[in-house]
């Protein structure tokens, strides 16, 4: 427990964190990887380059400071981060390293403004926050290991099948090399793939949503190939999976994780919206809804650049035919090629959305950041309450409220 003065000091730094938070966390990552380069085997290098990791950490630090006297209020945020930590293999011994470098970054960025009293308060506060994460993650490691078919850490899976779904998306069907059972999961969850591509100094880990409903003897992920665009380099892991990984090869996989999941306790209608490879958790949710005894009404809307980029189109059309009393599906193409048909050209907008769905539904959406911002803004403008808007977004969720 922190004393009243320490809490007061931490809260006094909240305005400073709001202004300098991402500068501090950017400095933190630079320091930590310089002092402990072995941690580059865990952290996503692409998110580091794009600033996503530092933005997400800045948001978490800001929230922790603002709620330092009532950390239970940010437990959902803690659990979301802890899910990713468990999937990546973050361990208790990593937290002192993080703390040492975070405090050094605060001191470096704030300079003389970071008084001894402030630094001492943050040292104490970090210890409390770290203990919360370690405790939550310990429970998650135990749960993942003790679940039927579960395991701790990484397990070897064989690529049983590799199926091209579109010009840019390929599915990988994964079965455990040991022939044992696999853990079930919630629709919307992901697994984490660990690879060491040829020529790379470090291992690389990526989260990939499971793209089919639970209950199979395999896991399926559907991966978009991320080629170089402008100043953005090609995706190390996606290109490796597409170009180098063959049927019969082995991948290291951690157990399913994630808190962006379909709420199966409800009976309300559901609208699923996806953009590009964001369809992966939506397909898992869709298949689950259609095999459930609840028979909830479902609308599924997918946006793609064009028909050649539209993955699993035939599969969704077959599901729509087989469940015509329950499912309506639509696809929107930004720039359809000659002869390609779609339900709307351009982008999903509120006037069109209002013609194919009702706002009394639960809405789940996933896709590129501009897509998610547009959908989130449209739903709020339509009057959909926050408790019926569900998404997963890397970074401060509040930024989805910005239209730009």
C-alpha positions in Angstrom: 0.0 0.0 0.0 1.2 3.5 -0.8 1.0 6.3 1.8 -1.1 9.4 1.2 1.8 11.6 0.4 3.1 9.2 -2.3 -0.3 9.0 -3.9 -0.5 12.8 -3.9 2.8 13.1 -5.6 2.0 10.5 -8.2 -1.3 12.2 -9.0 0.5 15.6 -9.3 2.5 14.1 -12.2 -0.6 13.2 -14.2 -0.7 16.4 -16.3 3.0 16.0 -17.0 2.4 12.5 -18.2 -0.4 13.7 -20.5 2.1 16.0 -22.2 5.3 14.0 -22.1 4.1 10.4 -21.7 5.0 9.2 -25.2 8.4 11.0 -25.1 9.1 9.2 -21.9 8.1 5.8 -23.1 10.0 6.2 -26.4 13.1 7.0 -24.4 12.3 4.1 -22.1 12.3 1.6 -25.0 15.5 3.0 -26.4 17.3 2.7 -23.1 15.9 -0.8 -22.3 16.9 -2.3 -25.6 20.4 -0.7 -25.4 20.9 -2.1 -21.9 19.1 -5.5 -22.5 19.2 -6.3 -26.3 18.0 -9.8 -25.4 14.5 -8.4 -24.9 14.3 -7.7 -28.7 13.6 -11.5 -28.9 10.2 -10.7 -27.3 9.0 -7.2 -28.4 7.5 -6.4 -31.7 10.1 -4.5 -33.7 7.5 -3.1 -36.2 5.4 -1.7 -33.4 8.5 -0.1 -32.0 9.3 1.6 -35.3 5.8 2.8 -35.8 5.5 4.2 -32.2 2.5 1.9 -31.4 4.2 0.2 -28.5 5.3 3.5 -26.9 1.8 5.0 -27.4 0.2 2.0 -25.7 2.6 2.0 -22.8 2.2 5.8 -22.4 -1.6 5.3 -22.1 -1.1 2.6 -19.6 1.3 4.6 -17.4 -1.1 7.6 -17.6 -4.0 5.5 -16.5 -2.1 3.9 -13.7 -1.0 7.3 -12.4 -4.5 8.7 -12.6 -5.9 5.7 -10.7 -3.0 5.0 -8.4 -5.3 5.1 -5.3 -7.9 2.8 -7.0 -6.1 0.5 -9.3 -9.0 -1.9 -9.3 -10.8 0.5 -11.7 -8.3 -0.1 -14.4 -8.2 -3.9 -13.9 -9.8 -4.4 -17.4 -6.9 -2.5 -18.9 -4.4 -4.5 -16.9 -6.0 -7.8 -17.9 -5.9 -6.8 -21.6 -2.2 -6.0 -21.4 -1.5 -9.1 -19.2 -3.2 -11.3 -21.9 -0.5 -10.1 -24.4 2.2 -10.5 -21.8 1.3 -14.1 -21.1 1.1 -14.8 -24.8 4.6 -13.3 -25.3 6.1 -15.0 -22.3 6.8 -12.0 -20.1 8.0 -13.2 -16.7 8.3 -11.7 -13.2 12.1 -11.2 -13.7 11.4 -8.8 -16.6 9.6 -6.3 -14.3 12.7 -5.0 -12.4 14.4 -4.3 -15.8 11.3 -2.4 -17.0 11.2 -0.4 -13.8 14.8 0.6 -13.8 14.7 1.8 -17.4 11.3 3.5 -17.0 12.4 5.5 -14.0 15.6 6.5 -15.9 13.5 7.6 -18.8 11.3 9.8 -16.6 14.4 11.4 -15.1 16.0 12.0 -18.5 12.9 13.5 -20.1 11.8 15.6 -17.1 15.3 16.7 -16.0 15.3 18.9 -12.9 11.5 18.7 -12.7 11.9 15.1 -11.7 12.8 15.8 -8.0 14.0 13.2 -5.6 10.5 13.1 -4.1 8.9 12.5 -7.4 11.4 9.8 -8.4 11.0 8.0 -5.0 7.2 8.1 -5.3 7.3 6.6 -8.8 9.7 3.9 -7.6 7.2 2.9 -4.9 4.3 3.2 -7.3 6.0 1.1 -10.0 6.5 -1.7 -7.4 2.8 -1.7 -6.6 1.8 -1.7 -10.3 4.3 -4.4 -11.2 3.0 -6.6 -8.4 -0.5 -6.3 -9.8 0.6 -7.3 -13.3 2.7 -10.2 -12.0 -0.2 -11.5 -9.9 -2.7 -11.3 -12.8 -0.2 -12.9 -15.2 0.6 -15.7 -12.8 -3.1 -16.6 -12.8 -3.2 -16.5 -16.6 -0.2 -18.8 -17.0 -1.7 -21.2 -14.5 -5.1 -21.2 -16.3 -3.5 -21.7 -19.7 -1.5 -24.6 -18.5 -4.2 -26.3 -16.5 -6.9 -26.1 -19.2 -7.7 -29.3 -21.0 -5.2 -29.5 -23.9 -3.4 -26.4 -22.5 0.2 -25.6 -22.0 2.7 -23.1 -20.6 5.1 -21.2 -22.8 5.5 -22.3 -26.4 4.5 -25.6 -28.0 5.5 -27.0 -31.4 2.8 -27.1 -34.1 3.0 -28.6 -37.5 1.6 -26.7 -40.5 -0.8 -29.3 -41.8 -2.3 -27.2 -44.6 -1.5 -23.9 -46.2 -4.4 -22.4 -48.2 -4.3 -19.2 -50.3 -7.5 -17.3 -49.4 -6.8 -14.2 -51.6 -4.0 -12.4 -53.4 -2.7 -11.2 -50.0 -4.1 -13.5 -47.3 -3.1 -17.2 -46.7 -4.5 -19.6 -44.0 -2.3 -21.9 -42.0 -3.9 -25.0 -40.3 -1.8 -26.0 -37.3 -1.8 -29.3 -35.3 0.4 -30.0 -32.3 3.6 -32.0 -33.1 3.1 -34.1 -30.0 -0.3 -35.3 -31.3 -2.0 -34.2 -28.1 -5.2 -32.3 -27.6 -5.4 -28.5 -28.0 -7.0 -26.0 -25.7 -10.3 -24.5 -26.7 -10.7 -20.8 -27.0 -13.2 -17.9 -27.2 -14.2 -16.6 -30.6 -12.0 -13.5 -31.2 -8.9 -14.7 -29.3 -5.5 -15.1 -30.9 -2.4 -17.3 -30.7 1.2 -16.1 -30.8 3.6 -17.4 -33.4 7.4 -17.3 -32.7 9.8 -17.6 -35.6 13.4 -16.7 -36.4 13.5 -15.9 -40.1 16.8 -16.5 -42.0 19.2 -13.6 -41.6 17.4 -12.2 -38.6 19.4 -11.7 -35.4 16.4 -12.0 -33.0 13.3 -14.1 -32.8 10.1 -12.4 -33.8 6.7 -12.9 -32.2 3.3 -12.0 -33.6 -0.3 -12.3 -32.4 -2.7 -13.8 -35.1 -6.4 -14.1 -34.5 -7.9 -17.6 -34.8 -9.9 -17.5 -37.9 -12.4 -20.4 -37.4 -14.7 -21.4 -34.6 -13.5 -23.4 -31.6 -14.0 -27.2 -31.5 -11.7 -28.3 -34.3 -8.6 -30.6 -33.9 -6.5 -27.7 -35.3 -5.9 -24.0 -35.0 -6.3 -21.8 -38.1 -4.7 -18.4 -38.6 -5.1 -16.3 -41.8 -2.2 -14.0 -42.3 -2.0 -11.0 -44.6 1.3 -10.6 -46.4 2.6 -7.1 -45.5 4.8 -6.0 -48.4 6.9 -2.8 -48.3 5.0 0.3 -49.0 6.8 3.7 -49.2 8.9 4.1 -46.1 7.2 1.2 -44.4 9.3 -2.0 -44.6 7.8 -5.4 -45.4 6.5 -7.4 -42.5 9.3 -9.7 -41.3 7.0 -12.5 -40.0 4.1 -12.3 -42.5 6.6 -12.4 -45.5 8.4 -15.3 -43.8 5.2 -17.3 -43.3 4.0 -16.6 -46.9 7.3 -17.3 -48.6 9.3 -19.7 -46.5 6.9 -21.8 -44.3 5.7 -24.9 -46.0 3.2 -27.7 -45.2 5.0 -30.0 -42.8 7.1 -27.2 -41.2 7.0 -26.6 -37.4 6.1 -23.3 -35.7 6.3 -22.4 -32.0 2.9 -21.4 -30.7 1.7 -20.0 -27.3 -1.8 -20.9 -26.0 -4.9 -18.8 -27.1 -5.2 -15.4 -25.4 -7.0 -12.1 -25.7 -10.0 -10.3 -24.2 -11.7 -9.2 -27.5 -14.3 -12.0 -27.5 -17.8 -12.7 -28.5 -20.2 -12.3 -25.6 -22.2 -15.6 -25.9 -24.4 -14.8 -22.8 -26.5 -12.4 -24.8 -29.5 -13.0 -27.1 -29.4 -9.6 -28.9 -28.8 -9.3 -32.7 -25.2 -9.1 -33.8 -23.5 -7.0 -36.4 -20.0 -8.0 -37.4 -17.9 -5.6 -39.5 -14.4 -6.2 -40.8 -11.9 -4.5 -43.0 -9.2 -6.4 -44.8 -7.5 -9.1 -42.7 -9.7 -7.9 -39.7 -12.1 -10.6 -40.9 -10.1 -13.2 -39.0 -11.8 -12.8 -35.5 -15.1 -12.0 -37.3 -15.2 -15.3 -39.1 -14.6 -17.1 -35.8 -17.4 -15.2 -34.2 -19.7 -15.7 -37.2 -19.2 -19.5 -37.4 -19.8 -19.7 -33.6 -23.0 -17.7 -33.8 -24.4 -19.9 -36.6 -23.7 -23.1 -34.7 -25.2 -21.8 -31.4 -28.6 -22.9 -30.3 -29.6 -19.3 -29.6 -30.1 -18.4 -33.3 -29.3 -14.8 -32.9 -29.9 -12.6 -36.0 -26.5 -11.8 -37.6 -25.4 -9.2 -40.1 -21.9 -9.6 -41.5 -20.3 -6.8 -43.5 -16.8 -7.0 -44.9 -14.8 -4.3 -46.6 -11.9 -5.0 -49.0 -9.9 -3.1 -51.5 -11.3 -5.3 -54.4 -12.4 -8.8 -55.2 -8.9 -10.2 -55.5 -8.2 -9.0 -51.9 -11.5 -10.5 -50.5 -10.6 -13.6 -48.5 -13.2 -16.3 -47.7 -15.9 -14.8 -49.9 -17.2 -18.2 -51.0 -17.2 -19.5 -47.5 -19.3 -16.6 -46.2 -21.7 -16.9 -49.2 -22.2 -20.6 -48.4 -22.9 -19.8 -44.8 -25.4 -17.2 -45.9 -27.2 -19.7 -48.1 -27.2 -22.3 -45.4 -28.4 -20.0 -42.7 -30.7 -17.6 -44.7 -33.1 -17.4 -41.8 -30.4 -16.1 -39.5 -27.6 -14.4 -41.5 -27.4 -11.5 -44.0 -24.0 -10.7 -45.4 -22.7 -7.8 -47.5 -19.3 -6.9 -49.0 -18.0 -3.4 -49.8 -15.2 -2.8 -52.3 -13.1 0.4 -52.2 -12.2 0.1 -55.9 -13.7 -3.0 -57.6 -12.0 -4.2 -60.7 -14.0 -4.4 -64.0 -16.7 -7.0 -63.7 -16.6 -7.4 -59.9 -19.8 -7.0 -58.1 -20.3 -5.8 -54.6 -23.1 -4.4 -52.4 -21.5 -0.9 -52.1 -18.5 0.8 -53.8 -16.2 3.0 -51.7 -16.4 2.7 -47.9 -18.9 1.8 -45.2 -20.7 4.9 -44.1 -23.5 5.6 -41.7 -26.3 6.2 -44.2 -25.6 2.9 -45.9 -25.1 1.1 -42.6 -28.5 2.2 -41.5 -30.1 0.5 -44.5 -28.7 -2.9 -43.8 -28.6 -3.1 -39.9 -30.4 -1.9 -36.8 -28.7 0.0 -34.0 -30.3 -2.3 -31.3 -27.6 -4.9 -32.0 -24.2 -5.6 -30.5 -21.5 -4.4 -32.9 -18.1 -6.1 -33.2 -15.5 -4.6 -35.6 -11.9 -5.1 -36.5 -9.6 -3.8 -39.3 -7.1 -1.1 -40.1 -7.0 2.0 -37.9 -8.8 4.3 -40.4 -11.5 1.7 -40.8 -12.0 1.3 -37.1 -12.1 5.1 -36.5 -14.7 5.5 -39.2 -16.9 2.6 -37.8 -16.6 3.8 -34.2 -17.5 7.3 -35.2 -20.5 6.1 -37.2 -21.8 3.9 -34.4 -21.5 6.7 -31.8 -23.3 9.2 -34.2 -26.0 6.6 -34.6 -26.5 6.5 -30.9 -25.2 3.0 -30.2 -24.3 2.8 -26.5 -20.7 2.0 -25.5 -21.7 -1.3 -23.9 -22.8 -2.6 -27.3 -19.6 -1.4 -29.2 -16.8 -4.0 -29.1 -13.4 -3.8 -30.7 -9.7 -4.5 -30.1 -7.4 -1.6 -30.8 -3.6 -1.4 -30.3 -3.1 2.0 -28.5 -5.2 4.4 -26.6 -8.8 3.5 -27.3 -9.8 7.1 -26.9 -8.0 7.9 -30.2 -10.7 6.0 -32.0 -13.0 8.9 -31.2 -10.8 11.2 -33.4 -12.1 11.2 -37.0 -8.7 12.0 -38.5 
